[in-house]
Amino acid sequence: MRTDFCRVASFLLILAVFTGCISNKKIIYLQNLPGKPEIEEETLVTYDLPIYRIQKDDILDVQVRSTNVEVNEIFNLASGMAGAGGQMGMGGFMGGGGGDVYYMTGYTVDKTGMIELPFVGKLSVEGLNTDEIKELVEKNLMQYFQDEIFVRVKLGGIRYAAFGEFRMAGNFVVLQNRLTIFEAIANAGDLNIMAKRDEILVLRQYPEGTKLHRVNLKDRNIISSPFYFIQPNDQLYAEPIKAREIGGGETGVQTFQLFMTLLSAGLFIYAIFLND
């Protein structure tokens, strides 16, 4: 009976080790993977960042300045605190509970692809980039005012969602002109150790609808892929690895605790059979 118990204990130990320990290769980002082109450190990787085209439900920060006091007053009133939000500048970040200043003060692209501005009225902006919208606003304002007018149009932050095996899943707004997928993950507290890093699902919005894309964060070649930069309204989903199903520990301590739990259960069962 004692020999049988030792065998059971050894089996439980091996089970705990193999289910609880997660190899570093499974969690390290940006590796040179076998069968993929190697990218050595200090190598300059160039990319052609596509120009983002405005979509429905995007929020625009439109600011107008003029020598005409009336124009300034009307657009300052319309934009509210948008200027204050813009002062956060590059690197500004708001999480799900931090509020979204541009939601209240910006101009939301409606279901017909239009925004509505003071004086100008409704403008069709879907499919345009911010430079084209700037020219469109200036052209329409000059029909009403002959004064010198300065218009600035920016996307009111990059909105995205992170869910699944993230340490801080939620909706996020980052006040930057561009955002890498690693910055987006860092804003969400990074992936936990149980996340499947080689199969992150990116749900990307297109004018025609939504497409699902798989990306491998362990592959260094991701920096030259179309998914290295997050686009507004992207959703990132991290699936769990098999260890989550089995219930293994995330760390060595947790693995030891798992073994001790299994061992205690084994001792209890052994005691029952011994008494019998």
Secondary structure by P-SEA (a helix, b strand, c coil): caaaaaaaaaaaaaaaaaacccccccccccccccccccccccbbbbbbccbbbbccccccbbbbbcccaaaaaaaaaaaccccccccccccbbbcccccccccccccccccccccccccccccccccccaaaaaaaaaaaaaaccccbbbbbbcccccccccccccccccccccccccccaaaaaaaaccccccccccbbbbbcccccbbbbbbbbccccccccccccccccbbbbbbbbcccccccccccaaaaaaaaaaaaaaaaaaaaaaaac
